[in-house]
Amino acid sequence: MEVDQAKDALHCRYQLAAPTPTQPGRFDPVQIEQLLINLIKSAHESGSAKDEVSLGILGTGSELRIDVSDRGPGMSETVLARALLPLYSTKRSGTGLGLALAREIAESHGGRVLFANREGGGLRVSLRLPQHGAR
């Protein structure tokens, strides 16, 4: 998977947490790009400082793990349980579609989306995809 860092200026800035894997992924690039836009945008809307939003991509054997992390307030247990439901939003003007769409895209590639509050504050959203693309 290639990350085009020039695109960050078109959407929201992020820090690249580590070098990207050298092995290419086999995924629908338009869908994965949309998923990443949604996750990075949500990280910025968390209240995190702009320079505290990061993107990490790690190849771990048969799985590709993409993490988007922020230093906002994190999520309560209730919000964690509902975050991927369509039309559920904690934002006043939110549609509740961004994270639900991320889940749908991940699942269509045989993957999943996971959330974890970070030690020291913030949230990490992990996208886990099979290394060899959709099923």
C-alpha positions as CSV (number, residue, x, y, z in Angstrom):
1,M,0.0,0.0,0.0
2,E,1.4,3.4,-0.9
3,V,0.7,6.5,1.1
4,D,0.7,9.7,-0.8
5,Q,1.7,12.2,1.9
6,A,1.0,15.1,-0.5
7,K,-2.7,14.4,-0.1
8,D,-2.6,15.5,3.6
9,A,-2.7,19.1,2.4
10,L,-6.0,18.4,0.6
11,H,-7.7,17.0,3.7
12,C,-6.2,16.9,7.2
13,R,-2.6,16.7,8.3
14,Y,-1.1,13.7,10.0
15,Q,2.2,12.4,11.1
16,L,3.5,9.2,9.6
17,A,4.4,7.1,12.6
18,A,6.8,4.7,10.9
19,P,8.0,3.9,7.4
20,T,5.4,2.2,5.3
21,P,5.7,-1.5,4.4
22,T,7.6,-2.2,1.2
23,Q,5.3,-5.1,0.1
24,P,2.3,-3.7,-1.9
25,G,-1.2,-4.4,-0.7
26,R,-4.0,-5.6,-2.9
27,F,-7.0,-3.5,-2.0
28,D,-9.4,-1.1,-3.7
29,P,-7.4,2.1,-3.4
30,V,-10.4,4.4,-3.7
31,Q,-12.2,2.6,-0.8
32,I,-9.2,2.5,1.5
33,E,-8.5,6.1,0.8
34,Q,-12.0,7.1,1.7
35,L,-11.7,5.0,4.9
36,L,-8.5,6.7,5.8
37,I,-10.0,10.2,5.1
38,N,-12.9,9.3,7.5
39,L,-10.6,8.1,10.2
40,I,-8.1,11.0,10.0
41,K,-11.0,13.5,9.9
42,S,-12.5,11.9,13.0
43,A,-9.1,12.1,14.7
44,H,-8.9,15.8,14.0
45,E,-12.5,16.3,15.2
46,S,-11.7,14.6,18.5
47,G,-10.1,17.8,19.8
48,S,-6.6,16.5,19.4
49,A,-3.8,18.9,18.6
50,K,-3.2,18.9,14.9
51,D,0.3,17.6,15.3
52,E,-0.9,14.7,17.5
53,V,-2.8,12.9,14.7
54,S,-0.7,10.0,13.4
55,L,-1.0,7.3,10.8
56,G,0.9,4.0,11.1
57,I,1.0,1.1,8.7
58,L,2.5,-2.2,9.7
59,G,2.7,-5.5,7.9
60,T,2.4,-8.3,10.4
61,G,2.6,-11.6,8.7
62,S,-0.7,-12.3,7.0
63,E,-2.3,-9.1,8.2
64,L,-1.9,-5.4,7.4
65,R,-2.5,-3.1,10.3
66,I,-3.3,0.6,9.8
67,D,-3.6,2.7,12.9
68,V,-4.9,6.2,13.1
69,S,-4.2,7.7,16.5
70,D,-5.1,11.0,18.3
71,R,-4.7,12.6,21.7
72,G,-8.3,13.7,22.1
73,P,-10.4,12.6,25.1
74,G,-10.8,9.0,23.9
75,M,-14.2,7.2,24.0
76,S,-16.3,6.0,26.9
77,E,-17.3,2.4,27.1
78,T,-20.8,3.3,25.8
79,V,-19.4,5.2,22.8
80,L,-16.9,2.4,22.0
81,A,-19.8,-0.1,21.9
82,R,-21.8,2.0,19.5
83,A,-19.2,3.9,17.4
84,L,-19.6,1.6,14.3
85,L,-23.4,1.7,14.3
86,P,-24.9,3.5,11.3
87,L,-26.4,6.9,12.2
88,Y,-24.8,6.9,15.7
89,S,-22.8,10.1,16.3
90,T,-21.6,12.0,19.4
91,K,-21.2,15.2,17.2
92,R,-23.9,17.8,17.1
93,S,-23.8,18.0,13.3
94,G,-22.5,14.4,12.7
95,T,-24.3,12.0,10.4
96,G,-23.1,8.9,12.0
97,L,-21.9,7.5,8.7
98,G,-18.1,8.0,8.7
99,L,-17.2,5.2,11.1
100,A,-20.0,2.9,9.9
101,L,-18.7,3.4,6.3
102,A,-15.2,2.6,7.5
103,R,-16.5,-0.7,9.1
104,E,-18.3,-1.6,5.9
105,I,-15.2,-1.0,3.7
106,A,-13.0,-3.0,6.1
107,E,-15.4,-5.9,6.2
108,S,-15.7,-5.9,2.4
109,H,-12.0,-6.5,2.3
110,G,-12.2,-9.3,4.8
111,G,-11.0,-7.0,7.6
112,R,-12.2,-5.3,10.7
113,V,-12.0,-2.0,12.6
114,L,-11.0,-1.9,16.3
115,F,-10.9,0.9,18.8
116,A,-8.7,1.4,21.9
117,N,-8.3,4.3,24.3
118,R,-4.6,5.2,24.5
119,E,-2.6,5.4,27.7
120,G,-2.0,9.1,28.3
121,G,-5.2,10.1,26.5
122,G,-6.6,9.7,23.0
123,L,-7.9,7.0,20.8
124,R,-6.3,4.5,18.4
125,V,-8.5,3.2,15.6
126,S,-6.9,0.1,14.0
127,L,-7.9,-1.2,10.6
128,R,-6.8,-4.9,10.2
129,L,-6.9,-6.3,6.7
130,P,-5.7,-9.6,5.3
131,Q,-2.3,-9.0,3.6
132,H,-3.5,-10.5,0.3
133,G,-6.6,-8.4,-0.3
134,A,-10.3,-9.1,-0.3
135,R,-11.7,-12.6,0.0
